[in-house]
Amino acid sequence: MVDALRRRLMIRALGYGATMSSFGASIVAAQAASFGRESEAAAPTLRDMLADPLLARSLYRLPVSREFSSDGAAGTNRTGYQWIEEQRQGAEWIVRAYAQGNRDWMQLGWRELDWGLDRQQSDGSFASKDGFHSTSFFVEALARACLIDPDGASVPRVQGLVHAARWLMRRDVEEKGAYSNRPYTHRRYILAAAFGQAAEVSGDNALARRGETWAEDGLALQLDDGTNPEKDGYDVGYQMVGVLMALRYLPVCRTPALRGRLRAMVRRAVKLELSNMEGDGAINADNSTRIGKEHARSGKLKDVPYGEILQALVYGAHALPQPQWFEPATRVARLRGWLKG
């Protein structure tokens, strides 16, 4: 199973030396021609998208965080385990490791994910606070890591992944989790990505079907103006977190018609987001329902997630394709001081 995954995912990474304005845009233009702008076509792989030169020269050249311990505990788990989702930081290290060819970052990423797997219970859960939502975050991260680094997708890791995903599918667990997720559209796309990527790793068709169900659930919530509602309104941060998760799901989505609907959702959602972007790349969050109003697990006030916005714009530029999104993505990277050269 793992060997077959490796064979499927061994692709040639894009070069890192060229600028996004020339090299990246020309690649996407070629993709658009080859797709015939067919909205139901297969999307580029996740590894194709995250190897984009703009990302490699900006966000992905930077460390993820300093908030981890030598044993792999991440975020608030350093002072006592509470949230399995904190360990998703490991997947972000693996993303950067792949983009930069950094072996140390790859090892750190797996150490953080393994720390999480070590907390797995016999039923597949993790005894985490907000168990359904927190576990969905971790399953998505673990599945994504396996897709990015097939050599690291060992049998125990894949088994733990499937066990956790199947726990999320338990009727009693899902009913309770779905109820708590009701106000948050982006959580549907976390689940779609989690199940879809886990299915790609494991070959488990039941997981693939559940991923499609959650994607359909998310699509049904989008409003005519492109809003993916968060607490009954628009939020500039979670709008793009949901888009990013949908774009992580798109490469593993098996149903052409669903791929077409996801692309249409992303176009509408990003158009609305860009209407809130200033000329320098800053995002106006004044009227958001959550950003600037809620606090994260760490206690910090939630701010505009520019890293997620940048990735969503670049992934979408490749996957839809929408090459014009490289320009606002570059503005975001420059605003944040991430762009090198």
Sequence and secondary structure as in RCSB ss.txt:
>XXXX:A:sequence
MVDALRRRLMIRALGYGATMSSFGASIVAAQAASFGRESEAAAPTLRDMLADPLLARSLYRLPVSREFSSDGAAG
TNRTGYQWIEEQRQGAEWIVRAYAQGNRDWMQLGWRELDWGLDRQQSDGSFASKDGFHSTSFFVEALARACLIDP
DGASVPRVQGLVHAARWLMRRDVEEKGAYSNRPYTHRRYILAAAFGQAAEVSGDNALARRGETWAEDGLALQLDD
GTNPEKDGYDVGYQMVGVLMALRYLPVCRTPALRGRLRAMVRRAVKLELSNMEGDGAINADNSTRIGKEHARSGK
LKDVPYGEILQALVYGAHALPQPQWFEPATRVARLRGWLKG
>XXXX:A:secstr
 HHHHHHHH      SSS IIIIIHHHHHHHHHHHTT TTS    HHHHHT HHHHHTGGGS S S B TTS BG
GGGGS   GGGGGHHHHHHHHHHHHT HHHHHHHHHHHHHHHTT  TTS    TTHHHHHHHHHHHHHHHHHH G
GG  HHHHHHHHHHHHHHHSHHHHHHHHHHHTTBTHHHHHHHHHHHHHHHHH  HHHHHHHHHHHHHHHTT  TT
S   BSSS  HHHHHHHHHHHHHHGGG   HHHHHHHHHHHHHHHHHHHTTB TTS B  TT SSTTTSB TTS 
B    HHHHHHHHHHHHHHTT GGGHHHHHHHHHHTT    
